């Protein structure tokens, strides 16, 4: 009994130590001087894109997509960096944590990630704050717009699609959303097919245009569905879909019927027919030859009696 009691006590102590260690890893002691460090990066559309790219390269594997809560399964679990508990921290705090690391969080010293890149990543993260960036500027025009929507204009003769992105500003006016990344897709059975690889952005008038491929396959009537959506995950629900008759018509081939020699659609190739008939003739000749030889043996046996 004493041995069992000692084992239980040891297990409890081990669990306590592990829990204490994990808890201590989740606590960050950031010096006041570091907290008050100002972000020297003045964000703009180009740097916002660079920050997003750096985040996808350096942070997404553990912290997941922005605001999607699909972090990697570690213990302790990494935070979604776009939660309010992170966004409410100062830029200096986030920089200190990137610089030093803690527990499972790797450090990103200057030799690994340049200071300007660290500040740019932080600015990208802070763009998701309701208050915008730390310096009061707004990197993306749509951040302070509500009721974002996309309207499409089609030019059939050119197979051209023009998307216009608009939203309602603080004064209640409907205005264009400039600088928004827009994705053009064609709906397929198992997902969405991107029309272009490069990033398309709206102009100052909130518009962006694209010409669809001339030989895009459609259904049996030549129809396919175009999907246009905002690529920023904050506005991932802003999308519009429309069916157009710009595709090449799908011709359904019945391969089973095509393989039948006397089908009513397509005849089999002549050499297959010839081979088939040759084999068939050879089989029947062999059968007749065997039957004939059996008959001869029968007649010879009968005459021998």
N, C-alpha and C positions, 0 to 999 in steps of 0.2 A: 504493500500500500504506500509506503514511503517513497518508493521508486516512482510510482505513478504520480504521486503528489508533486515530486520534484520535477518530473517531465511536464506536468501541466503548468507549474509555475514558470519553467523555462520557456515554454511556448508563449505564455502571456507576456513575459518580459520581451521576447523577441518581437511579438506583434506590436508592443508598445514602442519599442525602439524604431521599428520600421515606420510606424505611423508618425512618430515624432520627426523622423528624418524627412518624410514626404511633406509634412506640414511646414517644416523649416524651409524646404526647397520652394514652397509656394509663397513664402514671405520674402519681399524685396525691401531691403533697407537702402534707399536712394539718398545720398547726401543732399542737403538743401541747396548747395551750390550747383549740383548737377540738375536738380529740379528746375532751377531758375534760368538755365541756359536757354537762350532764344534760338529758334530755328532760323538760320541765315538764308534759307532757300525761299525765294519768292516764286510761288507756284504759278504755272500757266498751263495751257492745254498740252504743250509738248512735254513738259516735266511731269504732268499728271500721267501721261502715257508711259513715260519712262519709269515712274514709280510703280505703276501697275505691272510692267514687265519685270522689274526687280522683285516685286512681291511674288509673282508667279514662279520666278526662278529660285528664290531664297526662302520663302516663307510658306508657300501653299502646301508643300509636302507634309508639314506638321499642323499648321493652323487652318488649312482648308480654304475653300472659296470664300470670298467676302460675304459675311452675313449668313452663310448657309449652314453653319454649325456642323460641318463634316470634318472635324479635326481627327487627327490620327489617334488610334486607341493606345495611348500611353498612360502611365500612372506615376505622378498625377497627370491628368489630361490637360493638354494645351488649351489655352483660351481661344475663343473666336476673337480676333483682334478688332472686330468691328462692333463689339458689345460696348455698352455705355461705361462699364467699369474700366475699360481700356481707353476709350475716347475721352473720358474725363481727366485722364492724366495729362500732365504737361508734355510738351515735345521733348523737353530735357530729360524727363523720367524715361520716356521710351528710348531715347538715344542712349542713356546710361545702360539700360537693360540690353540693348542690342550690342553695345560695346563690350560688356562684361560677361553676359550669360549667367546662367545659374541652373544647376541640376541637369535635366535633360535638354534645357535650352542652350544651344551652342553660343559661344562668343563670336562676335564679328569685329575683330580689331581692324585697324586701318589697313593692315597688310592684306586682309581678306576682303573687306568691303570699304571702299573709300568713304571718308566722312560725308562728302556731298551726296553720295548714293544713299547713305543711311538717312540723311535728312530728307531726301527725296521720297524714300519709302514711307517715312513718318508722315510727310505731307499727303501722300496718297491715302494712308489710313485715316488721317484726320479729315479728309474730304468727306467722310461718311458721318461726321459729327453734325448734328443739327445746326450748330453755330458756324459751320464752315471751317476754314483754316484758322490757325492760331493768330495770324496777322489781320484777320477780319475780311480777307479777300475770299472770293469764291472762284474755285478753279474750273467748275463746270457750270454753265449758265442754268442748266435745268435743276440745280440743287435747290433753288428757292422758288421753283414753280410747282404747282399742283395740277392734278387732272391732266397729266401728260397724255397726248394722243398722237397717232400717226394717221395721216390721210394720204391716199394714193391717187396718182393721176396716170392713166395709161395712154400710150400712143401706139395703136395697133400696127400702123404701117411700119414703124421702126422697132417694134417690140421693146419699147422704152418704158421704164417705170420711174416715176418721180415720187419720192416720199417727202412729205412735209411734216415736221415735228413741231408741235405747239404745246403750250401750257398756260396756266393762269398765274399771273404774278401777284404780289402782295396787294396791289391796287385793284385786283379783280379783273384785270385786262387780259385778254388772250393775246399772247406774244409768241414769237418764234423762239425755239430752243436751239441756239447755235452751238457748234462744236460737239454735237452728240455723235457717238459711234453707232452706226446703223449697219445691221447685217441683212443681206438678201439671201434667201434660201428657197429651194424648191422641195416640196414635200415628196418623200419617197416612202416605200413600204416600211423600212426599218430605220427611219430617221429623217434628217433634213440635209439636203445637198447644198453646200455653200456655192453661190454663183461666182464670187470672186474671193481671192485670198487676202488681198490688201484691205486695210481698214478704211471704211468710207465714213466721212464726217459731214455733218450738216453745215451749210454756209451760214452767214450772218442772218439770212432769211429763213433758216431752219430747214433748208431743202437739200436733197441729194438725189442724183439720178444715176441710172444704170441701164444699159441695153442688154437684154437677155440673149443668150446664145441662139443662133439661127436654127440649129438642128437639134434642139432639145426634145427628147422623146416625150410623148404624152400618152393619153389613154387611147382607146379605139376611136374616139372622136377628135383626138388631137388636143385635149384639155390637160392642163397641169395646174397645180396650186402654188402660188407664190406666197411666201411668208416673209414679212419685213418686221424686224424687231430691234429694240435698243439693246446694244451689247453690254452696257453697264449693268451689273447685277443688281444695283439698287432699283433699277427700273425694268427688271427682266419680264415683268408682266405686261409691259407696254408693247403690244404687237398687233399686227393686222394681217389678215389672210384674204387672198382673192384668187379665184379661178380664172384663167385666161385660155383662149383657144389659139395658142401660138406654137404648139408642139407638132411634131411629126406623128401621124397616126400609127398606133400600134397594130401590127398585123399578127393575129394569133395563129400560130402554126400547130396543127394537131399532129404531133410526131407519131402517135400511134396509128392514125389513119394514113399518114404519109408512108409508113413502113409496110402497109398492106398492098400486095401486088396488084390487086384488082379494085383498089379503093377508088372513090369518086372524086378525089382531089388531085393527088400527084402520083404518077406511076413510079415504081421503083426503077433504079438505073438498069439499062439493058443488060449489063454484064451480070447483075445479080439474078435477073430473070433467066438468062442463058445458063448460068451456073446451077440455078435451082432445077431447071428443066433437064439439064444433063445428068445431075445426080439422080433425079426422079427416074429418068429413062434407064440409067444404069442399074438402079435397084430393081425395077420391074424386069429388065432383061436377066438379071441374076436369078430372080424368083422363077421366071419361065425356064431358064436353063436347069435349075435344080429340079423343078417338077418334071422336066423332060428326061433328065438322067434317072430319076426315080422310076419313071414309067418304063424306060428302057431296061432297067434292072428287073423290074417286075415281069416284063415280057420275056427276058432271057431266062429267068427262073421258071416261068411257066413252060417254055419250050424244052427245057432240060428234063422235065418230067416225062 
